[in-house]
């Protein structure tokens, strides 16, 4: 987990988000896989994917 991911996951959990799971996405060629964390808000209408350097929000 990158430092950015640690900060964002901790911040989202403090705001009431719950961790749904994590995925390992393979990188191109021989680059290492990215670990992506998936969290969901309490209402279940919004999901966030925490990549090593960015957040992506998506409606559920």
Residue pairs with C-beta under 8 A, 6 or more apart in sequence:
1 9
1 35
1 37
2 52
2 53
4 52
4 53
5 35
5 37
5 50
5 51
5 52
8 50
8 55
9 19
9 37
9 39
9 50
12 39
12 48
12 50
13 19
13 39
16 41
16 42
17 39
17 40
17 41
17 42
17 48
18 39
18 40
18 42
19 37
19 38
19 39
20 38
20 39
20 40
20 47
21 37
21 38
22 35
22 36
22 37
22 38
23 35
23 36
23 38
24 33
24 34
24 35
24 36
25 33
25 34
25 36
26 33
27 33
27 34
34 51
34 52
35 52
36 49
36 50
36 51
37 49
37 50
38 47
38 48
38 49
38 50
39 47
39 48
39 50
40 46
40 47
40 48
40 60
41 47
44 60
45 59
45 60
46 57
46 58
46 59
46 60
47 57
47 58
47 59
47 60
48 55
48 56
48 57
48 58
49 55
49 56
49 58
